[in-house]
Amino acid sequence: MSTLRFRVVEAAFRKKAVEVTIPEEKQSEFFASRVFNREKMFRYLSDKAFTRVDDSIENGTPLDMETADAVAAGMKKWALENGATHYTHWFHPLTEGTAEKHDTFLDPDGKGGLIEKFSGKLLVQQEPDASSFPSGGIRNTFEARGYTAWDPSSPAFIVGDTLCIPTIFISYTGESLDYKAPLLKALESVNKAATGVCRYFNPDVKKVYAYLGWEQEYFLVDEGLYAARPDLLLTGRTLMGHESSKNQQLEDHYFGAIPIRVLGFLKDLEIEALRLGIPLKTRHNEVAPNQFEVAPIFGECNLSNDHNLLIMGLMRNLARNHGFRVLLHEKPFKGINGSGKHNNWSLGTDTGILLMAPGKTPEDNLRFITFTVNVLKAVYRHNALLKASIASAGNAHRLGANEAPPAIISSFLGAQVSAVLDRLERAEGGQVVVSGKQGLKLDIARIPELLLDNTDRNRTSPFAFTGNRFEFRAVGSEANCAAAMLVLNAAVSEQLTMFKAEVDALIASGKDKYAAIIEVVRKDIKESKAIHFDGNGYSEEWKAEAARRGLDSETSVPLIIDAYLWDSSVKMFESTGVMTHKELEARNEVKWETYTKKIQIEARVLGDLAMNHIIPVATRYQSSLIDNVYKLRDLFPEGKATQMSVHNLEIIEDISNHISFIKVKTDEMVEARKVINRLESAREKAIAYHDTVVPMLDEIRYHIDKLELIVDDELWTLPKYRELLFIR
């Protein structure tokens, strides 16, 4: 082992768990202590201001400036009492991360001193410099004006000494430059559409909420080892590295005892998360070595998405206190499982009903079937778009790798729900037999109580029904959940709107309400049958079958992204009011540019490592072998020396072949990049990087990984997988 690598690995080995200060009060007592939630608003606002803000949160009622000033005054008082010195509008630009610009509360008092001030105007709207954020051509670089606007439905919170105010981010001309604005529009759209359908069954329903429960997977690596791997440091993944002799094959890490150092980090994370109102519920080891997962209690979609972005930032910051770095890349290590972020999604009413959960009466279960089938129809109609919503350079390494869902969207329903839909599809009248634990038979318009058998979940399904919700399992670990959630909610909204129009037309023609619902549901079951698949999504047979069914099977990320601009997608987004054609074009430009830049960076990093690390180290080892061959010839008779040198000569030749390939292919990659970079179209450039450069990365890596097995371990400077993957 090289001296440098030895020192880094030894330092990692000597790391000890950091002492964690556990609050004396119970977790429930300090939960949301740093959040300006309803409880804080009730204490710090007047009754009039509280009522107006509450109405704005629940019903989207605009706030007048008088109320905004009152909220700002109360929020400032609370923030100062809790140690805040600055405030920021916290928003989600199209970088997949978050952004913030901190300003102090201090203002001149007109007497030569300073005073803390915070007005409603500063709370409601600010004007950050938007010039360096991705806009996809919506605005020119010299047109830097962009606006952030307060989102009252997501409470403000304090991180460190800064009051963070969740906001949307829009351009000077009003287009969305973020993920939150279209998500909020999608949530409002699905609320209206779902409420209309709910009233077939319960006229008292006034609002429908979309819920999200994310499961965040991630890796931890020792900070010193991370710093010694330029590829990890600059790209978030290892661009080279032969798999460790032991990785996940014994399956002993999954749900195993959490390492002490990791547990210290998780305790810190949970404490800070709970203070920020993030209801973390679950922590455990994941499948791969050094891979872990945290998950919260189910929550309202917009707030839950904010929580996920916040938790990713907390993880990155707190991990360093424990000598770790967090890896959120979907595939940081070759040969072992990558990381996803399962999005558990459902709809629920203000009357307390989960629409994806079976009920106890026939009407309840007809409602359950109605919403389930409409979700399936929406997923079927926009399966390519849903795949585009989770497509990225990182997620491309994970999907379809026999560890995560395939790059074909389908939905697993389980035995009983599948049986109910099959019978509804076949029945033309009379009775429907529902196979459940009691084998009930009831009239077709009155579906009986469903006793779900909790069929084993299909881990290969990208969009699986899991009892009272759907689990969108294809979302990448580094992604902003809003990208997938705004597409899903908008698609379901469009479908529910069309469903209601059809049912209303039948009712207007004289048909019984429930008979009309059943008729349209049966039609939609037949039309969306292609999306329903309960089998092995990894099999080659399924790929062929999916193509026959007309499901989108594209695997090239740049081409997958095209689905945003399909006529069906544009119509869906515009009819639901979520995004305009101009906004969609801009987002695609950003997605193509982001893909290109990530592959560009990986190619440049790999080229640098190949020429400045790998080839010099391999050449040095080769030179020592050549020197050994000459010394053997000096010491021994020619025949014996030749016999003794055979093994070294074979290694010398192997090294030469690998070095030669790496050098030639790296030069080819550099020239290919120069040609591609001259292309003007962002789409064509992304396609060219995918088709030309990505295969070169894999080819170069293959030969580097072979050299890693050959070259003397003492000379190899980069930490290896066996050192990176096992926390000491």
GUTI-180633 format. One record per residue (C-alpha): residue number from 1; residue in one letter; x, y, z. Coordinates in steps of 0.2 Angstrom, whole numbers. Example, Ala and Ser with C-alpha at 12.3 -4.5 7.8 and 13.67 -1.06 7.14 Angstrom:
2
1,A,62,-22,39
2,S,68,-5,36
***
This chain:
728
1,M,0,0,0
2,S,7,17,-5
3,T,12,28,10
4,L,-1,41,6
5,R,-15,28,5
6,F,-9,20,21
7,R,-9,36,30
8,V,-27,40,24
9,V,-33,22,28
10,E,-25,22,45
11,A,-33,38,49
12,A,-50,32,44
13,F,-47,16,54
14,R,-43,26,70
15,K,-59,36,69
16,K,-70,35,84
17,A,-88,39,87
18,V,-91,57,91
19,E,-100,60,107
20,V,-118,65,104
21,T,-127,77,116
22,I,-144,70,119
23,P,-157,83,124
24,E,-164,80,141
25,E,-182,82,135
26,K,-192,69,126
27,Q,-192,70,107
28,S,-210,75,106
29,E,-206,90,117
30,F,-193,98,106
31,F,-201,92,89
32,A,-203,107,78
33,S,-195,119,91
34,R,-187,128,77
35,V,-202,129,65
36,F,-214,144,64
37,N,-229,132,63
38,R,-247,135,67
39,E,-243,133,86
40,K,-230,147,85
41,M,-241,158,74
42,F,-256,156,87
43,R,-244,163,100
44,Y,-235,177,90
45,L,-249,183,79
46,S,-265,192,83
47,D,-281,182,81
48,K,-285,192,65
49,A,-268,189,57
50,F,-268,170,62
51,T,-286,168,55
52,R,-281,176,38
53,V,-264,166,37
54,D,-273,150,41
55,D,-286,153,28
56,S,-272,156,15
57,I,-263,140,20
58,E,-279,130,18
59,N,-288,138,4
60,G,-275,148,-5
61,T,-283,165,-1
62,P,-271,179,-5
63,L,-264,189,10
64,D,-265,208,11
65,M,-250,218,16
66,E,-257,222,33
67,T,-257,204,37
68,A,-240,201,29
69,D,-233,215,40
70,A,-241,207,56
71,V,-234,190,51
72,A,-217,197,48
73,A,-217,206,65
74,G,-222,190,74
75,M,-210,179,64
76,K,-195,191,68
77,K,-199,191,86
78,W,-199,172,87
79,A,-183,171,76
80,L,-174,183,87
81,E,-179,174,103
82,N,-172,158,95
83,G,-155,166,91
84,A,-158,170,73
85,T,-148,185,66
86,H,-151,183,47
87,Y,-166,178,36
88,T,-167,171,18
89,H,-179,166,5
90,W,-176,147,3
91,F,-180,141,-14
92,H,-178,126,-26
93,P,-170,131,-43
94,L,-168,119,-57
95,T,-151,113,-50
96,E,-160,99,-41
97,G,-154,107,-24
98,T,-159,122,-14
99,A,-153,141,-14
100,E,-152,154,-1
101,K,-146,172,1
102,H,-144,178,19
103,D,-148,196,24
104,T,-146,202,42
105,F,-161,209,51
106,L,-151,225,55
107,D,-156,241,47
108,P,-150,259,52
109,D,-161,267,65
110,G,-158,285,58
111,K,-149,290,74
112,G,-132,282,70
113,G,-136,265,77
114,L,-144,249,70
115,I,-161,241,74
116,E,-168,224,69
117,K,-182,226,56
118,F,-192,214,45
119,S,-207,219,35
120,G,-221,211,26
121,K,-213,216,10
122,L,-197,207,13
123,L,-207,192,19
124,V,-218,191,4
125,Q,-206,195,-10
126,Q,-188,197,-14
127,E,-177,199,-30
128,P,-162,188,-30
129,D,-150,189,-44
130,A,-156,175,-56
131,S,-142,177,-69
132,S,-132,161,-64
133,F,-147,149,-61
134,P,-152,137,-75
135,S,-167,145,-85
136,G,-167,135,-101
137,G,-167,151,-111
138,I,-182,159,-103
139,R,-171,174,-99
140,N,-154,180,-105
141,T,-139,181,-94
142,F,-139,200,-94
143,E,-157,199,-88
144,A,-154,195,-70
145,R,-170,199,-62
146,G,-180,184,-54
147,Y,-192,185,-40
148,T,-195,174,-24
149,A,-212,173,-17
150,W,-217,167,0
151,D,-226,150,1
152,P,-237,151,17
153,S,-241,133,16
154,S,-224,128,21
155,P,-219,135,38
156,A,-203,145,40
157,F,-189,137,50
158,I,-172,141,58
159,V,-156,133,53
160,G,-141,139,63
161,D,-143,158,65
162,T,-154,160,49
163,L,-173,161,47
164,C,-177,151,31
165,I,-193,156,22
166,P,-199,143,9
167,T,-203,152,-7
168,I,-206,149,-26
169,F,-194,156,-39
170,I,-201,164,-55
171,S,-194,175,-69
172,Y,-197,193,-72
173,T,-210,188,-85
174,G,-219,176,-73
175,E,-212,159,-79
176,S,-207,146,-66
177,L,-188,144,-63
178,D,-190,131,-49
179,Y,-198,115,-44
180,K,-210,122,-30
181,A,-221,133,-41
182,P,-227,119,-53
183,L,-228,107,-39
184,L,-240,119,-30
185,K,-250,121,-46
186,A,-251,102,-48
187,L,-257,99,-30
188,E,-270,112,-32
189,S,-276,104,-49
190,V,-277,87,-42
191,N,-286,94,-27
192,K,-300,101,-38
193,A,-301,86,-49
194,A,-301,73,-35
195,T,-313,83,-25
196,G,-325,83,-39
197,V,-324,64,-40
198,C,-325,61,-21
199,R,-342,70,-21
200,Y,-350,56,-30
201,F,-347,46,-14
202,N,-347,60,-1
203,P,-354,77,-4
204,D,-346,84,11
205,V,-328,82,4
206,K,-321,100,2
207,K,-303,96,-1
208,V,-291,82,-7
209,Y,-273,82,-1
210,A,-258,73,-10
211,Y,-247,64,2
212,L,-229,59,0
213,G,-218,48,11
214,W,-200,47,5
215,E,-187,34,9
216,Q,-170,42,7
217,E,-155,30,3
218,Y,-137,35,4
219,F,-119,30,7
220,L,-107,35,20
221,V,-88,35,17
222,D,-74,41,28
223,E,-70,59,24
224,G,-51,56,22
225,L,-54,42,10
226,Y,-67,53,1
227,A,-54,67,-1
228,A,-41,55,-8
229,R,-53,50,-22
230,P,-54,65,-35
231,D,-68,56,-44
232,L,-79,55,-28
233,L,-75,73,-24
234,L,-79,80,-41
235,T,-92,68,-48
236,G,-100,60,-33
237,R,-96,43,-39
238,T,-81,32,-42
239,L,-76,32,-60
240,M,-64,17,-58
241,G,-62,4,-45
242,H,-62,-15,-45
243,E,-75,-23,-34
244,S,-70,-29,-17
245,S,-68,-48,-14
246,K,-82,-46,-1
247,N,-96,-33,-5
248,Q,-114,-37,-3
249,Q,-115,-55,-8
250,L,-117,-62,10
251,E,-132,-50,12
252,D,-126,-47,30
253,H,-127,-28,30
254,Y,-146,-27,26
255,F,-155,-23,42
256,G,-139,-27,52
257,A,-133,-18,68
258,I,-129,0,64
259,P,-111,4,66
260,I,-107,14,82
261,R,-100,29,72
262,V,-115,29,60
263,L,-127,28,75
264,G,-119,44,82
265,F,-122,53,65
266,L,-140,47,64
267,K,-143,52,82
268,D,-137,70,78
269,L,-147,69,62
270,E,-163,64,70
271,I,-162,77,84
272,E,-159,91,71
273,A,-172,84,60
274,L,-185,84,74
275,R,-181,101,79
276,L,-185,107,61
277,G,-202,97,61
278,I,-196,83,50
279,P,-204,68,58
280,L,-190,55,55
281,K,-197,38,59
282,T,-186,24,52
283,R,-167,21,51
284,H,-158,5,45
285,N,-144,-2,36
286,E,-147,-5,17
287,V,-142,-19,6
288,A,-124,-13,0
289,P,-110,-10,13
290,N,-110,8,20
291,Q,-127,10,13
292,F,-141,17,24
293,E,-159,23,24
294,V,-170,36,34
295,A,-188,39,31
296,P,-201,50,39
297,I,-219,48,43
298,F,-231,51,28
299,G,-234,70,26
300,E,-243,82,14
301,C,-233,82,-2
302,N,-227,100,-3
303,L,-221,100,15
304,S,-214,83,14
305,N,-204,88,-2
306,D,-197,103,7
307,H,-192,91,22
308,N,-183,80,10
309,L,-172,94,3
310,L,-169,100,20
311,I,-164,82,26
312,M,-151,80,12
313,G,-143,97,17
314,L,-143,92,35
315,M,-135,75,31
316,R,-121,83,21
317,N,-117,95,35
318,L,-119,84,50
319,A,-109,69,43
320,R,-93,79,43
321,N,-94,81,61
322,H,-93,62,62
323,G,-79,61,50
324,F,-90,55,35
325,R,-95,61,19
326,V,-113,58,12
327,L,-115,51,-5
328,L,-132,54,-13
329,H,-127,49,-31
330,E,-138,35,-37
331,K,-123,23,-41
332,P,-107,28,-32
333,F,-100,11,-33
334,K,-100,-1,-47
335,G,-105,-19,-44
336,I,-116,-16,-28
337,N,-133,-8,-26
338,G,-136,10,-30
339,S,-147,22,-20
340,G,-165,27,-24
341,K,-178,38,-15
342,H,-194,28,-15
343,N,-209,40,-16
344,N,-224,33,-7
345,W,-239,43,-14
346,S,-257,44,-10
347,L,-273,55,-9
348,G,-283,59,6
349,T,-298,70,10
350,D,-301,83,23
351,T,-314,71,30
352,G,-300,59,35
353,I,-302,46,21
354,L,-287,39,11
355,L,-293,37,-6
356,M,-280,23,-10
357,A,-286,12,5
358,P,-301,0,4
359,G,-316,3,15
360,K,-329,-6,24
361,T,-344,-3,14
362,P,-348,-6,-5
363,E,-348,12,-9
364,D,-331,15,0
365,N,-323,1,-10
366,L,-331,7,-26
367,R,-322,24,-22
368,F,-306,14,-19
369,I,-307,5,-36
370,T,-312,21,-45
371,F,-297,31,-39
372,T,-285,16,-41
373,V,-290,13,-59
374,N,-289,32,-63
375,V,-271,32,-56
376,L,-267,17,-67
377,K,-275,25,-82
378,A,-265,41,-79
379,V,-248,31,-77
380,Y,-252,21,-93
381,R,-256,37,-103
382,H,-240,46,-97
383,N,-228,31,-93
384,A,-215,39,-104
385,L,-217,56,-96
386,L,-216,48,-78
387,K,-200,40,-83
388,A,-193,57,-90
389,S,-197,64,-73
390,I,-184,53,-64
391,A,-172,52,-79
392,S,-154,58,-75
393,A,-136,54,-78
394,G,-134,47,-61
395,N,-151,37,-61
396,A,-146,29,-78
397,H,-133,19,-69
398,R,-146,12,-57
399,L,-162,8,-66
400,G,-163,-9,-74
401,A,-147,-15,-65
402,N,-156,-30,-57
403,E,-156,-20,-40
404,A,-169,-7,-45
405,P,-184,-5,-56
406,P,-182,-7,-74
407,A,-182,8,-86
408,I,-200,3,-91
409,I,-214,10,-81
410,S,-227,-3,-75
411,S,-238,-6,-60
412,F,-239,-20,-48
413,L,-256,-22,-39
414,G,-255,-38,-30
415,A,-266,-54,-31
416,Q,-283,-47,-24
417,V,-284,-30,-32
418,S,-278,-38,-48
419,A,-292,-51,-46
420,V,-305,-38,-43
421,L,-300,-28,-58
422,D,-300,-43,-69
423,R,-318,-48,-64
424,L,-324,-30,-66
425,E,-317,-30,-84
426,R,-325,-46,-88
427,A,-342,-44,-80
428,E,-356,-37,-91
429,G,-369,-36,-78
430,G,-376,-46,-63
431,Q,-364,-52,-50
432,V,-345,-50,-47
433,V,-336,-63,-37
434,V,-322,-55,-26
435,S,-309,-67,-20
436,G,-305,-62,-3
437,K,-303,-70,14
438,Q,-322,-73,14
439,G,-326,-75,-4
440,L,-340,-63,-4
441,K,-352,-61,-19
442,L,-362,-44,-21
443,D,-370,-35,-35
444,I,-357,-27,-47
445,A,-362,-9,-43
446,R,-359,-13,-24
447,I,-341,-19,-23
448,P,-339,-28,-6
449,E,-327,-25,8
450,L,-309,-29,2
451,L,-299,-39,14
452,L,-282,-36,7
453,D,-270,-50,8
454,N,-255,-39,8
455,T,-247,-49,-6
456,D,-228,-48,-5
457,R,-222,-33,-14
458,N,-214,-34,-31
459,R,-197,-26,-29
460,T,-195,-25,-48
461,S,-210,-14,-50
462,P,-207,5,-53
463,F,-225,9,-48
464,A,-231,-3,-35
465,F,-248,-3,-25
466,T,-243,-6,-7
467,G,-259,-7,3
468,N,-265,11,4
469,R,-254,20,-7
470,F,-243,18,-23
471,E,-224,17,-21
472,F,-215,26,-36
473,R,-198,16,-33
474,A,-189,23,-48
475,V,-185,40,-41
476,G,-166,43,-39
477,S,-158,47,-22
478,E,-151,64,-27
479,A,-167,70,-35
480,N,-179,83,-30
481,C,-195,73,-27
482,A,-205,87,-34
483,A,-199,83,-52
484,A,-209,66,-51
485,M,-223,72,-40
486,L,-228,87,-50
487,V,-229,75,-66
488,L,-239,62,-56
489,N,-251,73,-48
490,A,-254,83,-64
491,A,-257,67,-74
492,V,-269,60,-61
493,S,-278,77,-61
494,E,-280,77,-80
495,Q,-286,59,-79
496,L,-299,62,-65
497,T,-306,77,-74
498,M,-309,66,-90
499,F,-316,53,-80
500,K,-329,65,-71
501,A,-333,72,-88
502,E,-338,54,-95
503,V,-347,49,-79
504,D,-357,66,-79
505,A,-362,63,-97
506,L,-369,46,-93
507,I,-378,52,-78
508,A,-385,67,-89
509,S,-392,53,-101
510,G,-402,45,-87
511,K,-390,32,-81
512,D,-389,28,-62
513,K,-374,36,-54
514,Y,-365,20,-48
515,A,-369,11,-64
516,A,-361,26,-74
517,I,-346,25,-63
518,I,-344,6,-65
519,E,-346,8,-84
520,V,-332,21,-86
521,V,-321,11,-73
522,R,-323,-5,-83
523,K,-318,5,-99
524,D,-303,12,-91
525,I,-297,-5,-84
526,K,-297,-12,-102
527,E,-288,3,-109
528,S,-275,4,-96
529,K,-272,-15,-95
530,A,-255,-14,-103
531,I,-248,-4,-88
532,H,-253,-18,-76
533,F,-239,-31,-73
534,D,-236,-42,-58
535,G,-221,-52,-65
536,N,-202,-50,-65
537,G,-198,-33,-72
538,Y,-179,-39,-74
539,S,-183,-52,-86
540,E,-179,-51,-105
541,E,-196,-58,-108
542,W,-204,-43,-100
543,K,-194,-31,-111
544,A,-201,-39,-126
545,E,-218,-40,-119
546,A,-218,-21,-114
547,A,-213,-16,-131
548,R,-228,-27,-138
549,R,-239,-18,-125
550,G,-234,-1,-132
551,L,-225,4,-116
552,D,-210,16,-118
553,S,-194,6,-117
554,E,-181,20,-121
555,T,-165,19,-111
556,S,-156,34,-117
557,V,-158,48,-105
558,P,-158,63,-118
559,L,-171,54,-128
560,I,-181,49,-113
561,I,-182,68,-109
562,D,-191,71,-126
563,A,-207,65,-118
564,Y,-209,82,-109
565,L,-213,90,-126
566,W,-224,76,-133
567,D,-241,83,-138
568,S,-249,73,-125
569,S,-238,80,-111
570,V,-239,98,-117
571,K,-258,96,-117
572,M,-259,88,-100
573,F,-248,102,-92
574,E,-257,116,-100
575,S,-274,109,-97
576,T,-270,107,-78
577,G,-262,124,-77
578,V,-246,117,-71
579,M,-234,122,-84
580,T,-234,131,-101
581,H,-226,125,-117
582,K,-212,139,-115
583,E,-208,132,-97
584,L,-208,114,-103
585,E,-196,119,-117
586,A,-185,128,-105
587,R,-184,114,-93
588,N,-179,102,-106
589,E,-165,113,-111
590,V,-159,113,-93
591,K,-161,94,-92
592,W,-151,91,-108
593,E,-138,104,-102
594,T,-136,96,-85
595,Y,-134,79,-93
596,T,-121,85,-104
597,K,-111,94,-91
598,K,-111,79,-79
599,I,-104,68,-92
600,Q,-92,82,-97
601,I,-85,83,-79
602,E,-84,64,-78
603,A,-74,63,-94
604,R,-62,77,-89
605,V,-60,69,-72
606,L,-57,51,-79
607,G,-45,58,-92
608,D,-35,68,-78
609,L,-34,52,-67
610,A,-29,41,-81
611,M,-15,52,-87
612,N,-9,59,-70
613,H,-12,44,-58
614,I,-15,28,-67
615,I,-3,27,-81
616,P,12,34,-71
617,V,9,22,-57
618,A,7,7,-69
619,T,22,13,-78
620,R,32,14,-62
621,Y,27,-4,-58
622,Q,31,-10,-75
623,S,48,-2,-75
624,S,52,-11,-58
625,L,47,-28,-67
626,I,58,-24,-82
627,D,72,-20,-70
628,N,69,-36,-62
629,V,70,-46,-78
630,Y,87,-38,-83
631,K,94,-42,-66
632,L,88,-60,-67
633,R,98,-61,-84
634,D,113,-54,-76
635,L,112,-66,-61
636,F,107,-82,-70
637,P,111,-92,-85
638,E,101,-87,-100
639,G,89,-102,-101
640,K,85,-101,-82
641,A,84,-82,-82
642,T,71,-83,-96
643,Q,61,-97,-87
644,M,61,-86,-71
645,S,56,-71,-81
646,V,41,-78,-90
647,H,28,-72,-77
648,N,35,-55,-76
649,L,36,-53,-95
650,E,17,-58,-96
651,I,13,-45,-83
652,I,24,-32,-92
653,E,15,-36,-108
654,D,-2,-35,-100
655,I,2,-18,-92
656,S,8,-12,-109
657,N,-8,-17,-117
658,H,-19,-9,-104
659,I,-9,7,-104
660,S,-9,8,-123
661,F,-28,6,-123
662,I,-31,19,-109
663,K,-20,32,-118
664,V,-27,29,-135
665,K,-45,29,-129
666,T,-42,44,-118
667,D,-35,54,-132
668,E,-51,49,-143
669,M,-62,54,-129
670,V,-54,72,-128
671,E,-56,74,-147
672,A,-74,67,-147
673,R,-78,80,-133
674,K,-71,94,-144
675,V,-82,89,-159
676,I,-97,87,-148
677,N,-95,104,-139
678,R,-96,113,-156
679,L,-114,107,-158
680,E,-126,121,-155
681,S,-142,111,-150
682,A,-142,106,-132
683,R,-152,90,-136
684,E,-140,85,-150
685,K,-125,88,-138
686,A,-133,77,-124
687,I,-137,63,-137
688,A,-119,64,-143
689,Y,-112,63,-126
690,H,-123,48,-122
691,D,-119,39,-138
692,T,-101,43,-139
693,V,-93,48,-123
694,V,-102,37,-110
695,P,-96,21,-118
696,M,-78,27,-118
697,L,-80,30,-100
698,D,-84,12,-97
699,E,-71,6,-109
700,I,-57,16,-100
701,R,-63,10,-83
702,Y,-62,-8,-88
703,H,-44,-7,-92
704,I,-40,4,-76
705,D,-49,-9,-65
706,K,-38,-23,-73
707,L,-23,-13,-69
708,E,-28,-11,-51
709,L,-28,-30,-50
710,I,-10,-31,-57
711,V,-1,-16,-50
712,D,8,-18,-34
713,D,-3,-12,-20
714,E,11,-2,-12
715,L,11,9,-27
716,W,-8,11,-30
717,T,-12,29,-23
718,L,-31,29,-24
719,P,-41,20,-10
720,K,-49,4,-16
721,Y,-66,-2,-14
722,R,-61,-14,0
723,E,-56,2,10
724,L,-70,13,4
725,L,-84,1,8
726,F,-82,-4,26
727,I,-83,8,40
728,R,-70,6,53
***
